Amino acid sequence: MIFAAGLGTRFKPWTDSNPKALAIINGKSLLQRNIEYLQKYGITDVVVNVHHFPDKIIDTISTNNGWGSSITISDERNEVLETGGGLLNARQYLQNNEPFITLNADILTDFPIDELIGFHQQKKALISFGVSNRKTSRNFLFDENNQLCGWENNATGEQRISIQNRILHPLAYSCVAIFEPTVFDKIPQRGKFSLTDTYLSLAEKNLITGFEHNNNRWIDVGKPESVEVAEKLFK
């Protein structure tokens, strides 16, 4: 699943008349680049959620025949549900016997999904996601086995701890995650909520692990000024 429903408020003025997922990086939209990124790992059945200028995303996917992938639209045009709510809303398209991957449309990376899958299977985790040792405003907190134990806001000092009495180290979320399909029966939140809330509420009783990848390209194309940097990284 590619999360593409956001309002893109940090990406104005482009998002005053366009969805951020269609912002162009060296001739290709963020959405196309992420669909092609998934294709490199044999992932061609993709759910895309939409809210902000949804018809533009739907029309672009249709015009380009999904860039060779089979695309299902999860419609959130009535209300943007954030990442957690968006995932739960797409349950009917994702819940089968296979694990599934999620990523954010405004992230570009060459993070190795096949290695994440292998790590996830080895750990027998409910959820595993990419993390790296980079500077960010918020971090997830892990123990020595890279089990998720909490979260902190580096600007305010706020912490949310799910597992007590562990020696913790901070790592930055890479927005690429793998879930077991049984997660849908465990998510306690409803409505509009972030995956951060879900991770922290499930971490106490379920294994959630962080897969470190410190040598890969990664960029949050969150602001117009990040486009130039992204174009240098991703040709």
C-alpha positions as CSV (number, residue, x, y, z in Angstrom):
1,M,0.0,0.0,0.0
2,I,1.2,3.5,-0.9
3,F,-0.1,6.3,1.3
4,A,-1.0,9.1,-1.1
5,A,-4.0,10.7,0.5
6,G,-2.3,13.5,2.5
7,L,-3.0,17.2,2.1
8,G,0.7,18.0,1.4
9,T,0.5,21.3,3.4
10,R,4.3,21.5,3.6
11,F,4.5,21.3,-0.2
12,K,2.5,24.4,-1.1
13,P,2.0,26.0,-3.6
14,W,2.1,22.8,-5.7
15,T,-0.5,21.2,-3.5
16,D,-2.9,24.1,-3.8
17,S,-4.0,22.5,-7.1
18,N,-2.3,19.1,-7.2
19,P,-1.8,16.0,-4.9
20,K,1.8,15.8,-3.6
21,A,2.0,12.2,-4.9
22,L,2.1,13.6,-8.5
23,A,5.0,16.0,-7.8
24,I,7.7,15.4,-10.5
25,I,11.2,14.3,-9.8
26,N,13.4,14.1,-12.9
27,G,10.4,13.5,-15.2
28,K,8.6,11.0,-13.0
29,S,6.0,11.5,-10.3
30,L,6.7,10.4,-6.7
31,L,3.8,7.9,-7.2
32,Q,5.3,6.4,-10.3
33,R,8.7,6.2,-8.7
34,N,7.4,4.3,-5.7
35,I,5.3,1.9,-7.9
36,E,8.4,1.2,-9.9
37,Y,10.4,0.8,-6.7
38,L,8.0,-1.9,-5.5
39,Q,8.2,-3.6,-8.9
40,K,11.9,-4.2,-8.4
41,Y,11.0,-6.6,-5.7
42,G,8.2,-8.3,-7.6
43,I,5.4,-6.4,-5.9
44,T,2.9,-5.5,-8.6
45,D,-0.5,-5.5,-6.7
46,V,-0.7,-2.1,-5.1
47,V,-3.3,-0.2,-3.1
48,V,-3.2,3.6,-3.3
49,N,-5.3,5.7,-0.9
50,V,-6.6,9.0,-2.2
51,H,-8.2,12.1,-0.7
52,H,-6.5,15.4,-1.9
53,F,-7.4,15.9,-5.6
54,P,-8.3,12.2,-5.8
55,D,-9.4,12.3,-9.4
56,K,-6.1,13.5,-10.6
57,I,-4.4,10.5,-9.0
58,I,-7.0,8.1,-10.4
59,D,-6.8,9.6,-13.9
60,T,-3.0,9.5,-13.9
61,I,-2.9,5.9,-12.9
62,S,-5.5,5.0,-15.5
63,T,-3.8,7.0,-18.3
64,N,-0.5,5.2,-17.5
65,N,-2.1,1.7,-17.0
66,G,-0.7,1.7,-13.5
67,W,2.8,1.8,-14.9
68,G,2.6,-1.9,-15.3
69,S,1.1,-2.7,-11.9
70,S,-2.4,-3.6,-10.8
71,I,-3.6,-0.6,-8.8
72,T,-6.6,-0.6,-6.4
73,I,-7.9,2.7,-5.1
74,S,-8.8,3.1,-1.4
75,D,-11.1,6.1,-1.4
76,E,-10.8,8.5,1.4
77,R,-12.3,11.6,-0.3
78,N,-14.8,12.1,2.5
79,E,-12.1,12.4,5.2
80,V,-8.4,12.0,5.2
81,L,-7.7,9.3,7.7
82,E,-3.8,9.6,8.2
83,T,-1.6,6.5,7.8
84,G,-3.2,4.3,10.5
85,G,-6.8,5.1,9.6
86,G,-5.9,4.8,5.9
87,L,-4.5,1.3,6.5
88,L,-7.5,0.2,8.5
89,N,-9.8,1.6,5.8
90,A,-8.0,-0.5,3.2
91,R,-8.3,-3.7,5.1
92,Q,-10.6,-5.4,2.6
93,Y,-7.8,-5.0,-0.1
94,L,-4.9,-6.1,2.1
95,Q,-6.2,-8.9,4.4
96,N,-5.3,-12.3,3.1
97,N,-2.7,-14.9,4.1
98,E,0.3,-12.9,2.9
99,P,2.3,-10.2,4.7
100,F,2.0,-6.8,3.0
101,I,4.2,-3.7,2.6
102,T,3.4,-0.1,3.2
103,L,5.3,3.1,2.2
104,N,4.7,6.8,2.0
105,A,4.3,8.4,-1.5
106,D,6.5,11.3,-0.6
107,I,9.5,9.2,0.4
108,L,12.1,8.1,-2.1
109,T,14.6,5.4,-1.2
110,D,16.5,2.4,-2.5
111,F,16.1,0.7,0.9
112,P,16.2,-3.1,0.3
113,I,12.7,-4.5,0.7
114,D,13.9,-8.1,0.1
115,E,16.2,-7.8,3.1
116,L,13.4,-6.3,5.2
117,I,11.2,-9.3,4.3
118,G,14.0,-11.8,5.3
119,F,14.6,-9.9,8.6
120,H,10.9,-9.9,9.3
121,Q,10.6,-13.6,8.7
122,Q,13.6,-14.4,10.8
123,K,12.3,-12.4,13.7
124,K,8.8,-13.7,13.4
125,A,7.5,-10.2,14.1
126,L,4.0,-8.8,13.8
127,I,5.4,-5.7,12.2
128,S,8.9,-4.7,11.0
129,F,10.0,-1.4,9.5
130,G,13.1,0.3,8.2
131,V,15.0,2.6,10.5
132,S,18.3,4.4,10.2
133,N,20.7,6.4,12.3
134,R,19.9,9.9,10.9
135,K,18.9,13.2,12.4
136,T,15.2,13.7,12.7
137,S,12.7,15.6,14.9
138,R,11.1,12.3,16.2
139,N,12.6,8.9,16.9
140,F,11.4,5.4,17.7
141,L,13.2,3.9,20.7
142,F,14.6,0.3,20.5
143,D,16.3,-2.1,22.8
144,E,19.5,-3.9,22.1
145,N,17.6,-6.4,19.9
146,N,16.0,-3.7,17.9
147,Q,12.6,-4.4,19.5
148,L,10.4,-1.3,19.5
149,C,9.9,0.0,23.0
150,G,8.9,3.6,22.6
151,W,9.0,7.0,20.9
152,E,10.3,10.4,21.6
153,N,9.9,14.0,20.3
154,N,13.4,15.5,20.2
155,A,12.2,19.0,20.1
156,T,9.9,18.8,23.2
157,G,11.4,15.9,25.1
158,E,8.1,14.1,25.2
159,Q,8.4,10.3,25.4
160,R,5.9,7.5,25.1
161,I,7.3,4.2,26.4
162,S,5.5,0.9,25.6
163,I,8.1,-1.4,27.3
164,Q,9.7,-0.3,30.5
165,N,13.1,-1.0,32.0
166,R,15.1,-1.4,28.8
167,I,18.2,0.3,27.7
168,L,17.0,2.3,24.7
169,H,18.5,3.8,21.6
170,P,16.8,6.2,19.1
171,L,16.5,5.5,15.4
172,A,14.6,7.3,12.6
173,Y,11.6,5.8,10.9
174,S,12.1,5.2,7.2
175,C,8.3,4.9,6.3
176,V,8.7,1.4,4.7
177,A,7.0,-1.3,6.8
178,I,5.9,-5.0,6.5
179,F,2.9,-6.3,8.4
180,E,1.4,-9.7,9.1
181,P,-2.2,-9.7,8.0
182,T,-3.3,-10.6,11.6
183,V,-2.5,-7.0,12.5
184,F,-6.0,-5.9,11.5
185,D,-7.5,-7.9,14.4
186,K,-5.2,-6.3,16.9
187,I,-5.4,-2.6,15.9
188,P,-7.3,-0.8,18.7
189,Q,-7.7,2.6,17.1
190,R,-10.6,3.7,14.9
191,G,-11.2,6.7,12.6
192,K,-8.4,9.1,12.0
193,F,-5.0,8.1,13.5
194,S,-1.3,7.7,12.8
195,L,0.6,4.4,12.4
196,T,2.8,5.7,15.2
197,D,-0.1,5.3,17.6
198,T,-0.7,1.8,16.4
199,Y,2.9,0.8,16.7
200,L,3.2,2.0,20.2
201,S,-0.1,0.5,21.4
202,L,0.8,-2.9,19.9
203,A,4.5,-3.0,21.0
204,E,3.8,-4.0,24.6
205,K,2.3,-7.4,23.7
206,N,3.5,-7.9,20.1
207,L,7.0,-8.1,18.6
208,I,7.6,-5.0,16.4
209,T,11.2,-4.7,15.1
210,G,13.3,-2.1,13.4
211,F,15.5,-3.1,10.5
212,E,18.6,-0.8,10.3
213,H,19.7,0.3,6.9
214,N,22.3,3.1,7.2
215,N,23.9,2.9,3.8
216,N,20.9,3.5,1.5
217,R,19.6,6.6,-0.2
218,W,16.6,8.1,1.5
219,I,14.8,11.4,1.3
220,D,11.5,12.9,2.5
221,V,10.3,15.0,-0.4
222,G,8.1,16.9,2.1
223,K,8.9,20.5,1.0
224,P,9.4,22.2,-2.4
225,E,13.1,22.8,-1.6
226,S,13.6,19.0,-1.2
227,V,12.9,18.5,-4.9
228,E,16.3,19.7,-5.9
229,V,18.0,17.3,-3.4
230,A,15.8,14.4,-4.5
231,E,16.7,15.0,-8.2
232,K,20.4,14.8,-7.3
233,L,19.8,11.5,-5.5
234,F,17.3,9.8,-7.9
235,K,18.0,10.3,-11.6
